[in-house]
Amino acid sequence: MYSFPEETWRTSTYTQKDNCVEVADAPGVSAVRDTKYRDRGHLLFASPEWRRFVDSVKTGG
């Protein structure tokens, strides 16, 4: 399991007071966690998989 320092996590500019997800990147992987439940861990995705998801959300596809 990857460990991500707190300073590597980022949120969307659309975040509304702990009502979003945070993302952290490392070589080849991206991690996602809930801002409300940071202590419950994170989901890990291969970077290309995460990029395809983000691109799909941005284009509405």
Residue pairs with C-beta under 8 A, 6 or more apart in sequence:
1 44
2 26
2 29
2 31
2 44
4 24
4 26
4 31
4 42
8 24
8 25
8 26
9 22
9 23
9 24
9 33
10 22
10 23
10 24
11 20
11 21
11 22
11 23
11 35
12 20
12 21
14 20
15 35
18 35
18 36
19 35
19 36
20 35
21 32
21 33
21 34
21 35
22 32
22 33
22 34
22 35
22 38
23 30
23 31
23 32
23 50
24 30
24 31
24 42
25 31
25 47
28 46
28 47
29 44
29 45
29 46
29 47
30 44
30 45
30 46
30 47
30 50
31 42
31 43
31 44
31 45
32 42
32 43
32 45
32 50
33 40
33 41
33 42
33 43
34 40
45 53
